[in-house]
Amino acid sequence: MSEIKIWLEQNVHRTYNKNNQEFYIMLNFLEKHPNYLNWKNQEPEWFEITRSPKKKHIQVYVKFTNLKNKRLVSWKSCEKGKINKTNNLSYAMRNSISEQTQYYRQSHSIKKCEICESYNNIEVDHYPKKFREIKSEFLELDFPIPKTRFYKNKIIFCNNSTFEEMWKEYHNQNATYRYLCSTCNQKSH
């Protein structure tokens, strides 16, 4: 059993806010999540460590500033953490197509989860073909991959490259979307 799982087990059924030392342990842990830099809301108000009702697995919830409801976050993803070059490429590819997902949000005003019908914490999900599938198909075309860099809390391509333009076009032609709440979206991956 990992040190992190042991610590979570010792702190199960507890909630920590900024007045608790454990809050900062959880914040440090959360920042290791491989998708952390892509989240719109990155400022937690509190953390809750609990168990799933059926299987009794450890669960970590975070209540972010500017969100009404708490969000389930994979503690296993935080544990694996470290951003590597593959993740940097994924982040840059996601950031470069953000205008396309924003357009979907603007043109589909009823934001309701297609699985549970919730109106809370709605996210755009690639469906039926997942983002990773579209990305993988594009990478098989074997374009030279440009370098990435960190800029304004995002990982982007270093220059306006042919790779990026071709990716945007490919994604635009192959992506379709649906709305899911953050919980259903996380379960669908």
N, C-alpha and C positions, 0 to 999 in steps of 0.2 A: 504494500500500500504506500502511495506517495506521501510525502510530507504535507502537501497541500490538502490531499483528501483527509489525512489524519486531523489537520487543523480544522477543516470544514466540519468533520464529524464531531469534534470537540465543541464546536460553536453552533451546532444545528438548533433550529427553533429560536434563533436570536436575530434581532434587528439592530443595525449599527448606523448611527448618524455621525455628523461631523464632531460631535462632542465625545465620541469614543475613539480610543486609540486603534481599535480593530477596524474602524472605518478606513483609515489610511493604509492598513494592510490590504484591505479589499480593493481600494482604489489602485494601489500599486499592482495588484494582481489583475484587475480589470484592464489596465492599460497594456497588458501583454496579449490581449485578444487580437488575433490576426486581422480582424475587420475594424478594430477600434478607430482607426484614422478615417474610415469611411462613414462613421455614424454621424448623423446630423447633431444629435444631442450627446455630448461627452461629459456633461457635468452632473455627477450623481448627487442626490440629496440624501439617500440612505440605501443600505444593502440589507437584504433579508436572506438568511440561510435556512432552508427548510427541506422537507422530503416530499417526493411525489406521492399523491394519495394512494395510488394502486401498488406500484412496485417498490415504493419506499426509497428510491434513489435520491441522493443529495441534489438539491436544486438551489440555484442562486438567482435571486431577483434583485433588480436595481430600479429604483425610482429616480428618473432623470428630471432635471429642471426642464420646464416647458412641456412635459408630457403629463397627461392626467393619470395614467395607470403605470404600475410597475411593469418591468420587462424581464422576461426570463433570459438569462445569459448563460451560455455553455461554459461551465467552469473547466471542463476538459479542454476546450479550445484555448482558454486563458493559460492553462497549464502547459500546453504544447507551445503556445505563444509565438515566439520569435519570428519576425518578419524576415523572409529570405528573398532572393532575387525573383523567384517565381511569384511570390505574393506581391512584390513591387510591380511586376508586369501586370498582374491582375488588377491591382489598385489603379494603375495608370490607365488601363483599358476601361475600367468602370468609370473613372473620372472623365475620360474623353467622350463617353456616350451619355453623360448625365443630362445633356440638353434633350436627348431623345426620351428619356424617362420622365423628365419634367414636362415635356410636351404631352405625354400620355396623361399625366396628372391634370394638366390644364384642360385637356379635351374630354376627360371622363370625370365629371364633377361629383358623381355619387360614389363616395369612397366607403365601400362596404366590403368586408371580407367575404370572399366567394365560398369559403368552407364553413365558417361558424356564424357568418352574418353580423359580426361585430362591426361597429363604427369607430372603434378605438385603436390607436397606434397602427394606422393603415400604412402599408408599404407596397411598392410596386414590385411584383414578382415576374420573372421571365417564365412564360408558360405557353405551350406544353414543353418547349425545348428550353432547358435551363441555360443560364448565362455561361456556365462552365462548358457546356456542349458547343455553344456557338463560338466561344473563344477557342476551344480545342480544334474545331473544324477550320477556323480562320488560320490558326498557327500552322496547320498542315500545309497551307499554301506556301509556306517557307519564305516569307519576306524577311529581310534582315531586321532584327529587333533593335530599336534604338535604346539608348540609355534612359534611365528615369532619374528624377530628382524630387526632393521634398520641397514644396512651395505652398505657403499659406494653409497649413494643416492638411495638405493633400500630396499624394505622389502623382506626378505628371511626367509626360515624356519631355526630354530635354529640349527638343526643338520641334517645330511644326513639320513633322516628317511625312513622307509618303506612306509609311507604315500606318501612322495614325489616321490619315485621310482614308486609306483603303479599309482600315478597320471600321471606322465610322460608317462608311457606305455599306460594308458587308453586314454589320450589325443592324443597320436600319432596314435592310432588305430581308433579314432572317429572324428578327426578334418580334415576338408578340408578348402581350402582358396580361396580367390580371392583378386585382387587388387582394392582398391578404393582410390580416393583422400580424403583428410582429411574432406572436406565439405560433400561429399556424404556418407562417413563413419559415420560421426556424425548424419546425417539425417536418416541413416538406423537403428539406435539403439533406 
